[in-house]
Amino acid sequence: MSASLSARPASFSRVTITELMIPSYANFGGKIHGGILLSMMDKVAYTAATKHSGAYCVTVSVDTVDFLQPVEVGELVSLKASVNHVGNSSMIIGIKVISENVKTGVVKHTYTCYFTMVAKGEDDKPTPVPPLLLETRTDVRRFVEAIKRKKYKSEYGAILKELKRTWDQEAISTMLQGQRCEVSLDIK
Protein backbone atom coordinates (compact mmCIF):
# COMPACT_ATOMS: atom_id res chain seq x y z
CA MET A 1 0.00 0.00 0.00
CA SER A 2 1.37 3.38 -0.97
CA ALA A 3 -0.43 5.39 1.73
CA SER A 4 0.87 5.69 5.28
CA LEU A 5 -1.34 4.47 8.08
CA SER A 6 -1.71 7.87 9.70
CA ALA A 7 -5.36 8.88 10.10
CA ARG A 8 -7.02 10.60 7.19
CA PRO A 9 -10.03 12.88 7.58
CA ALA A 10 -13.33 11.91 5.98
CA SER A 11 -13.07 15.14 3.98
CA PHE A 12 -9.92 13.79 2.26
CA SER A 13 -11.82 11.13 0.37
CA ARG A 14 -15.22 12.76 -0.17
CA VAL A 15 -16.12 12.63 -3.81
CA THR A 16 -19.03 13.63 -6.04
CA ILE A 17 -19.72 12.16 -9.47
CA THR A 18 -22.32 13.90 -11.62
CA GLU A 19 -23.86 12.59 -14.83
CA LEU A 20 -26.74 13.52 -17.12
CA MET A 21 -29.35 10.76 -17.40
CA ILE A 22 -29.86 9.88 -21.05
CA PRO A 23 -32.67 7.90 -22.76
CA SER A 24 -30.55 4.75 -23.11
CA TYR A 25 -30.44 4.54 -19.28
CA ALA A 26 -34.24 4.23 -19.03
CA ASN A 27 -36.11 1.08 -18.02
CA PHE A 28 -39.40 -0.17 -19.50
CA GLY A 29 -41.31 2.28 -17.30
CA GLY A 30 -39.42 5.28 -18.66
CA LYS A 31 -37.46 5.89 -15.44
CA ILE A 32 -33.72 5.48 -15.02
CA HIS A 33 -32.90 1.80 -14.56
CA GLY A 34 -31.84 0.87 -11.02
CA GLY A 35 -28.94 -1.16 -12.39
CA ILE A 36 -27.47 1.94 -14.06
CA LEU A 37 -27.70 3.79 -10.76
CA LEU A 38 -26.15 0.88 -8.82
CA SER A 39 -23.23 0.83 -11.26
CA MET A 40 -22.71 4.54 -10.72
CA MET A 41 -22.86 4.02 -6.94
CA ASP A 42 -20.21 1.31 -7.21
CA LYS A 43 -17.93 3.73 -9.09
CA VAL A 44 -18.28 6.50 -6.53
CA ALA A 45 -17.82 4.05 -3.63
CA TYR A 46 -14.65 2.70 -5.28
CA THR A 47 -13.32 6.21 -5.76
CA ALA A 48 -13.88 7.28 -2.14
CA ALA A 49 -12.46 4.01 -0.76
CA THR A 50 -9.41 4.13 -3.01
CA LYS A 51 -8.72 7.77 -2.13
CA HIS A 52 -8.87 6.94 1.59
CA SER A 53 -6.85 3.73 1.44
CA GLY A 54 -4.42 4.46 -1.36
CA ALA A 55 -5.06 0.90 -2.56
CA TYR A 56 -7.17 -1.00 -5.05
CA CYS A 57 -10.59 -1.68 -3.48
CA VAL A 58 -13.38 -4.16 -4.14
CA THR A 59 -17.05 -4.15 -3.18
CA VAL A 60 -17.94 -6.81 -0.60
CA SER A 61 -21.49 -5.78 0.22
CA VAL A 62 -24.20 -3.27 -0.55
CA ASP A 63 -26.61 -2.41 2.24
CA THR A 64 -29.79 -0.44 2.46
CA VAL A 65 -30.33 0.80 -1.07
CA ASP A 66 -33.44 2.85 -0.40
CA PHE A 67 -34.90 4.19 -3.65
CA LEU A 68 -36.85 7.17 -2.31
CA GLN A 69 -37.91 8.75 -5.62
CA PRO A 70 -37.51 7.81 -9.28
CA VAL A 71 -34.88 9.42 -11.47
CA GLU A 72 -36.10 10.79 -14.79
CA VAL A 73 -34.42 10.97 -18.18
CA GLY A 74 -32.85 14.41 -18.59
CA GLU A 75 -32.08 14.88 -14.92
CA LEU A 76 -28.60 15.57 -13.64
CA VAL A 77 -27.65 12.98 -11.00
CA SER A 78 -24.98 13.66 -8.39
CA LEU A 79 -23.67 10.83 -6.23
CA LYS A 80 -21.94 12.06 -3.06
CA ALA A 81 -19.73 9.51 -1.31
CA SER A 82 -18.00 9.64 2.05
CA VAL A 83 -15.96 7.14 4.04
CA ASN A 84 -18.14 6.77 7.13
CA HIS A 85 -16.29 3.97 8.96
CA VAL A 86 -13.07 1.99 8.67
CA GLY A 87 -12.07 -1.40 10.00
CA ASN A 88 -8.73 -3.11 9.46
CA SER A 89 -9.03 -3.43 5.69
CA SER A 90 -12.67 -2.51 5.17
CA MET A 91 -14.45 0.80 4.76
CA ILE A 92 -18.13 1.65 4.84
CA ILE A 93 -18.95 4.25 2.23
CA GLY A 94 -22.13 6.26 2.58
CA ILE A 95 -23.66 7.45 -0.67
CA LYS A 96 -26.34 10.09 -1.10
CA VAL A 97 -27.88 10.54 -4.54
CA ILE A 98 -29.41 13.81 -5.61
CA SER A 99 -31.18 14.42 -8.91
CA GLU A 100 -31.85 17.80 -10.44
CA ASN A 101 -34.30 18.71 -13.14
CA VAL A 102 -32.10 21.06 -15.16
CA LYS A 103 -35.10 22.78 -16.78
CA THR A 104 -36.99 23.62 -13.58
CA GLY A 105 -34.15 23.58 -11.04
CA VAL A 106 -36.07 21.17 -8.77
CA VAL A 107 -33.64 19.10 -6.71
CA LYS A 108 -34.64 15.88 -4.94
CA HIS A 109 -32.91 13.36 -2.70
CA THR A 110 -33.52 10.17 -4.66
CA TYR A 111 -31.77 7.54 -2.54
CA THR A 112 -29.17 6.65 0.04
CA CYS A 113 -27.08 3.50 0.39
CA TYR A 114 -24.01 2.02 2.04
CA PHE A 115 -21.23 0.05 0.35
CA THR A 116 -18.62 -1.98 2.20
CA MET A 117 -15.32 -1.91 0.35
CA VAL A 118 -12.12 -3.82 1.13
CA ALA A 119 -8.63 -2.61 0.24
CA LYS A 120 -6.42 -5.15 -1.52
CA GLY A 121 -2.62 -5.27 -1.50
CA GLU A 122 -0.26 -6.23 -4.31
CA ASP A 123 -0.72 -9.88 -3.22
CA ASP A 124 -4.51 -9.52 -3.79
CA LYS A 125 -5.12 -10.04 -0.07
CA PRO A 126 -6.87 -7.54 2.24
CA THR A 127 -4.47 -4.80 3.33
CA PRO A 128 -4.70 -2.36 6.27
CA VAL A 129 -6.28 1.04 5.69
CA PRO A 130 -5.58 4.30 7.52
CA PRO A 131 -7.78 5.15 10.50
CA LEU A 132 -10.51 7.72 9.92
CA LEU A 133 -9.98 11.13 11.49
CA LEU A 134 -13.37 12.39 12.69
CA GLU A 135 -13.35 16.20 12.49
CA THR A 136 -17.04 17.13 12.68
CA ARG A 137 -20.16 16.06 14.56
CA THR A 138 -21.46 14.67 11.25
CA ASP A 139 -18.31 12.53 10.89
CA VAL A 140 -18.80 11.16 14.42
CA ARG A 141 -22.54 10.53 13.84
CA ARG A 142 -21.85 8.66 10.59
CA PHE A 143 -19.13 6.54 12.22
CA VAL A 144 -21.40 5.60 15.15
CA GLU A 145 -24.33 4.87 12.80
CA ALA A 146 -22.05 2.56 10.82
CA ILE A 147 -21.09 0.70 14.02
CA LYS A 148 -24.79 0.22 14.81
CA ARG A 149 -25.60 -0.80 11.21
CA LYS A 150 -22.84 -3.46 11.33
CA LYS A 151 -24.14 -4.77 14.67
CA TYR A 152 -27.75 -5.03 13.43
CA LYS A 153 -26.65 -6.65 10.19
CA SER A 154 -24.69 -9.27 12.14
CA GLU A 155 -27.64 -9.94 14.48
CA TYR A 156 -30.04 -10.21 11.53
CA GLY A 157 -27.73 -12.72 9.82
CA ALA A 158 -27.53 -14.81 13.01
CA ILE A 159 -31.34 -14.83 13.34
CA LEU A 160 -31.78 -16.04 9.75
CA LYS A 161 -29.07 -18.67 10.18
CA GLU A 162 -30.80 -19.96 13.33
CA LEU A 163 -34.16 -20.03 11.53
CA LYS A 164 -32.66 -22.20 8.77
CA ARG A 165 -30.91 -24.45 11.31
CA THR A 166 -33.84 -25.11 13.62
CA TRP A 167 -36.82 -25.07 11.21
CA ASP A 168 -39.43 -24.81 13.95
CA GLN A 169 -42.62 -25.89 12.14
CA GLU A 170 -44.95 -24.33 14.71
CA ALA A 171 -43.14 -20.97 14.69
CA ILE A 172 -43.04 -20.94 10.88
CA SER A 173 -46.75 -21.81 10.65
CA THR A 174 -47.51 -18.95 13.06
CA MET A 175 -45.39 -16.51 11.02
CA LEU A 176 -47.21 -17.46 7.82
CA GLN A 177 -50.68 -16.83 9.28
CA GLY A 178 -52.22 -13.70 7.80
CA GLN A 179 -49.52 -13.44 5.12
CA ARG A 180 -50.28 -13.29 1.42
CA CYS A 181 -49.15 -16.82 0.63
CA GLU A 182 -50.51 -20.32 0.31
CA VAL A 183 -48.48 -23.34 1.41
CA SER A 184 -48.97 -26.36 -0.83
CA LEU A 185 -46.58 -28.72 0.97
CA ASP A 186 -46.06 -30.23 4.38
CA ILE A 187 -43.54 -27.89 6.01
CA LYS A 188 -42.40 -30.43 8.61
C-alpha positions in Angstrom: 0.0 0.0 0.0 1.4 3.4 -1.0 -0.4 5.4 1.7 0.9 5.7 5.3 -1.3 4.5 8.1 -1.7 7.9 9.7 -5.4 8.9 10.1 -7.0 10.6 7.2 -10.0 12.9 7.6 -13.3 11.9 6.0 -13.1 15.1 4.0 -9.9 13.8 2.3 -11.8 11.1 0.4 -15.2 12.8 -0.2 -16.1 12.6 -3.8 -19.0 13.6 -6.0 -19.7 12.2 -9.5 -22.3 13.9 -11.6 -23.9 12.6 -14.8 -26.7 13.5 -17.1 -29.3 10.8 -17.4 -29.9 9.9 -21.1 -32.7 7.9 -22.8 -30.6 4.7 -23.1 -30.4 4.5 -19.3 -34.2 4.2 -19.0 -36.1 1.1 -18.0 -39.4 -0.2 -19.5 -41.3 2.3 -17.3 -39.4 5.3 -18.7 -37.5 5.9 -15.4 -33.7 5.5 -15.0 -32.9 1.8 -14.6 -31.8 0.9 -11.0 -28.9 -1.2 -12.4 -27.5 1.9 -14.1 -27.7 3.8 -10.8 -26.1 0.9 -8.8 -23.2 0.8 -11.3 -22.7 4.5 -10.7 -22.9 4.0 -6.9 -20.2 1.3 -7.2 -17.9 3.7 -9.1 -18.3 6.5 -6.5 -17.8 4.0 -3.6 -14.7 2.7 -5.3 -13.3 6.2 -5.8 -13.9 7.3 -2.1 -12.5 4.0 -0.8 -9.4 4.1 -3.0 -8.7 7.8 -2.1 -8.9 6.9 1.6 -6.9 3.7 1.4 -4.4 4.5 -1.4 -5.1 0.9 -2.6 -7.2 -1.0 -5.1 -10.6 -1.7 -3.5 -13.4 -4.2 -4.1 -17.0 -4.1 -3.2 -17.9 -6.8 -0.6 -21.5 -5.8 0.2 -24.2 -3.3 -0.5 -26.6 -2.4 2.2 -29.8 -0.4 2.5 -30.3 0.8 -1.1 -33.4 2.8 -0.4 -34.9 4.2 -3.6 -36.8 7.2 -2.3 -37.9 8.8 -5.6 -37.5 7.8 -9.3 -34.9 9.4 -11.5 -36.1 10.8 -14.8 -34.4 11.0 -18.2 -32.8 14.4 -18.6 -32.1 14.9 -14.9 -28.6 15.6 -13.6 -27.7 13.0 -11.0 -25.0 13.7 -8.4 -23.7 10.8 -6.2 -21.9 12.1 -3.1 -19.7 9.5 -1.3 -18.0 9.6 2.0 -16.0 7.1 4.0 -18.1 6.8 7.1 -16.3 4.0 9.0 -13.1 2.0 8.7 -12.1 -1.4 10.0 -8.7 -3.1 9.5 -9.0 -3.4 5.7 -12.7 -2.5 5.2 -14.4 0.8 4.8 -18.1 1.7 4.8 -18.9 4.2 2.2 -22.1 6.3 2.6 -23.7 7.5 -0.7 -26.3 10.1 -1.1 -27.9 10.5 -4.5 -29.4 13.8 -5.6 -31.2 14.4 -8.9 -31.8 17.8 -10.4 -34.3 18.7 -13.1 -32.1 21.1 -15.2 -35.1 22.8 -16.8 -37.0 23.6 -13.6 -34.1 23.6 -11.0 -36.1 21.2 -8.8 -33.6 19.1 -6.7 -34.6 15.9 -4.9 -32.9 13.4 -2.7 -33.5 10.2 -4.7 -31.8 7.5 -2.5 -29.2 6.7 0.0 -27.1 3.5 0.4 -24.0 2.0 2.0 -21.2 0.1 0.3 -18.6 -2.0 2.2 -15.3 -1.9 0.4 -12.1 -3.8 1.1 -8.6 -2.6 0.2 -6.4 -5.1 -1.5 -2.6 -5.3 -1.5 -0.3 -6.2 -4.3 -0.7 -9.9 -3.2 -4.5 -9.5 -3.8 -5.1 -10.0 -0.1 -6.9 -7.5 2.2 -4.5 -4.8 3.3 -4.7 -2.4 6.3 -6.3 1.0 5.7 -5.6 4.3 7.5 -7.8 5.2 10.5 -10.5 7.7 9.9 -10.0 11.1 11.5 -13.4 12.4 12.7 -13.4 16.2 12.5 -17.0 17.1 12.7 -20.2 16.1 14.6 -21.5 14.7 11.3 -18.3 12.5 10.9 -18.8 11.2 14.4 -22.5 10.5 13.8 -21.9 8.7 10.6 -19.1 6.5 12.2 -21.4 5.6 15.2 -24.3 4.9 12.8 -22.0 2.6 10.8 -21.1 0.7 14.0 -24.8 0.2 14.8 -25.6 -0.8 11.2 -22.8 -3.5 11.3 -24.1 -4.8 14.7 -27.7 -5.0 13.4 -26.7 -6.7 10.2 -24.7 -9.3 12.1 -27.6 -9.9 14.5 -30.0 -10.2 11.5 -27.7 -12.7 9.8 -27.5 -14.8 13.0 -31.3 -14.8 13.3 -31.8 -16.0 9.7 -29.1 -18.7 10.2 -30.8 -20.0 13.3 -34.2 -20.0 11.5 -32.7 -22.2 8.8 -30.9 -24.5 11.3 -33.8 -25.1 13.6 -36.8 -25.1 11.2 -39.4 -24.8 13.9 -42.6 -25.9 12.1 -44.9 -24.3 14.7 -43.1 -21.0 14.7 -43.0 -20.9 10.9 -46.7 -21.8 10.7 -47.5 -19.0 13.1 -45.4 -16.5 11.0 -47.2 -17.5 7.8 -50.7 -16.8 9.3 -52.2 -13.7 7.8 -49.5 -13.4 5.1 -50.3 -13.3 1.4 -49.1 -16.8 0.6 -50.5 -20.3 0.3 -48.5 -23.3 1.4 -49.0 -26.4 -0.8 -46.6 -28.7 1.0 -46.1 -30.2 4.4 -43.5 -27.9 6.0 -42.4 -30.4 8.6 
